[in-house]
Amino acid sequence: MPQRVVTLVDLQIQNILSVTQALNLVGARVIVARDAAAIAQADLLVLPGVGSFAEASRRLFQSGLAEAIQHHALERQRPVVGFCLGMQLLGDSSQEHGEHPGLGLIPGQVVRLREKLPDHRVPNVGWRTVHLNEYSTAVLPAVLDGANFYHVHSYHFEVKSPSHCIGTSRFAEEDIASIVARGRVLGTQFHPEKSQEPGLDLLHALVCHFR
């Protein structure tokens, strides 16, 4: 199989080195995109995580990257994947430090995690078990069901349609979305690049089969 090219969207507020290294480990060749012209030639597009939603949103829309990503997903029908903050940017909006627009590729809103128990403090940091549901079978291998992935977040994605949540984890006795998907758009709340073997298995599935 030819080596797949993966284009990383660099807003210059993320640390893209670890994502690049993890994608290289699963056989991908990585190109970094900082403008709309680079995205126009992309196949698989990845938005890495880390940073403030408000600042990421501002940079996406002021630079023209938002329109290019939307065109890539909606008009070209090419795959888009987001990790952590990148996943949250796939939604309609976020309540983090005000109301800020997302890309609107998966209907839903990003809201703050609710602290209901003394031993469940925000941010949610650590290894969490992710369970896949019936909607995930066409996207991710079943072997990932019940695997542990590394989460670091204070806000989470509330999808409008249950069919767009394909993987959940537990926080304060609630199931929250850890993997969301709609067509050729997919996001993970966790960091695959920090999740050791399960994370590499997920990246390998996306690089080889998410088209």
URDA-V867974 format. One record per helix or strand of 3 or more residues. SS is the DSSP state (hx for helix, st for strand). FROM is the first residue (numbers start at 0). TO is the last residue. If there is no record, write none. Layout:
# URDA-V867974
ss=SS from=FROM to=TO
ss=SS from=FROM to=TO
This chain:
# URDA-V867974
ss=st from=4 to=8
ss=hx from=16 to=24
ss=st from=28 to=32
ss=hx from=35 to=39
ss=st from=43 to=46
ss=hx from=52 to=62
ss=hx from=64 to=74
ss=st from=79 to=82
ss=hx from=84 to=87
ss=st from=107 to=111
ss=st from=123 to=131
ss=hx from=133 to=135
ss=hx from=141 to=143
ss=st from=146 to=152
ss=st from=154 to=158
ss=hx from=161 to=163
ss=st from=164 to=170
ss=st from=173 to=181
ss=st from=184 to=187
ss=hx from=191 to=193
ss=hx from=195 to=208
